[in-house]
């Protein structure tokens, strides 16, 4: 899962935002120091927030061996511009798995600092294996790293045999090439790395905002180190069921797409769209989409710019990504218009997936979701689940129920999955959109139930993925900002109505 400006739940196309974080050694080094003083220097990469600083934090490769090999974690900071108002550090926990927190700070740091009125130094980190931190690499073939292959979309008839073969190859490549760094990629280790960062910052307690997948390591941190949490925000949470975790998150996406699609359909049928309007009525957009995808299943087109195939699954994948926010709607609408054009020639719309995923992105995603919890290994069960899911949720063609490399993972989880509970301080604020395509509201309610009186939930009558400073909803923005600045939460769970368009 990711923030709404990124691609999708399954993979993160992340990049290091600090120039100084790019030259990280790929192999672990050794250090006997449990805490290292951070040597800050200006971030100079394109897109860095003005005045932001970057550093490298060594952490244990294996926390059971604190004096053993270490890995480097790329970290960044944007200092408070109002020192008299500063009360601590606010950690931005990016989505993913494997999203770059350094990049997240570069993108959102100024906005967050302004919204919190200088109450914090805004800080973030790249999870181990990702971004500018010590790299993970499974040596997966380029073909298997193509988005439409890595995500194991079923064939048009629902058959998953291609996905089974790819999932097996990816798991075997990770077993051969991933090494100790891959085996160390877990949400619990991310929480431990976050705590080392807190210690290196000199903070007794840490405040945080976790978004999308970032809500899960955020919740795990709050469970492992409750006494070290100050003001904790979970924005767009998934179901923390310890028996399923990422397996459940992926399965839940089918319903999430169904929840979010009507918002897109209303936009696509709006007369203000002019010649690019897809239909006169919103209720006609869904059957149109399904018909176009089925037509491309029967006879694919090609993209003129790359020569890659334009299939029904390409259209479905772009839909899933585009529903993260209204800014994504034109992408899927443009492809629908291109598909509706008919004919046999190449389409002039740009190929949405011209390049394969990077080795790093593929390895980090596979490592975290497969190391966190044991997945079902019965291949036939995935085929059965896909058959059911395709009928219930035709927009997603069975992909959320399909097989992943975790079904063939060689290593059992190194430790038990964290159970999120109501034991701990009552200092958590959750925010959740009603029509979230990636972390559906029903999953957020499961997180709310698990946290009990530790949390308050602000529900937002909105679509899209990501709430605070993303949807433009003044009510939810105010609730989160006020909590971070003053510590005041709603007395109970509350609903923010839809933001009226001006």
Secondary structure, 3 states (H helix, E strand, C coil): CCCCCCCCCCCCCCCCCCHHHCCCCCCCEECCCCCCCCCCEECCCCCCCCCCEEEEEEEECCCCCCCCEEEEEEEEEECCCCHHHCCEEEEEECCCCCCEHHHHHHHHHHHHHHHCCCCEEEEEEECCECCCCCECCCCCCCHHHCHHHHCCCCCCCCCCHHHHHHHHHHHHHHHHHCHHHHHCCCHHHHHHHHHHHHHHHCCCCEEEEEECCHHHHHHHHHHHCHHHEEEEEEECCCCCCCCCCHHHHHHHHHHHHHHHHHHHHHHHCCHHHHHHCCCCCCHHHHHHHHHHHHHHHHCCEEECCCCCEECHHHHHHHHHHHCCCHHHHHHHHHHHHHHHCCCCCCECCCCCCCCCCCHHHHHHHHHHHHHHCCCCCCHHHHHHHHHHHHHHCHHHCCHHHCCCHHHHCCCCCCCCCCCCCCCCCCCEEEEEEEECCCCCHHHHHHHHHHHHHHEEEEEEEEECCCCCCCCCCHHHHHHHHHHHHHCCCCCCCEEECCCCCC
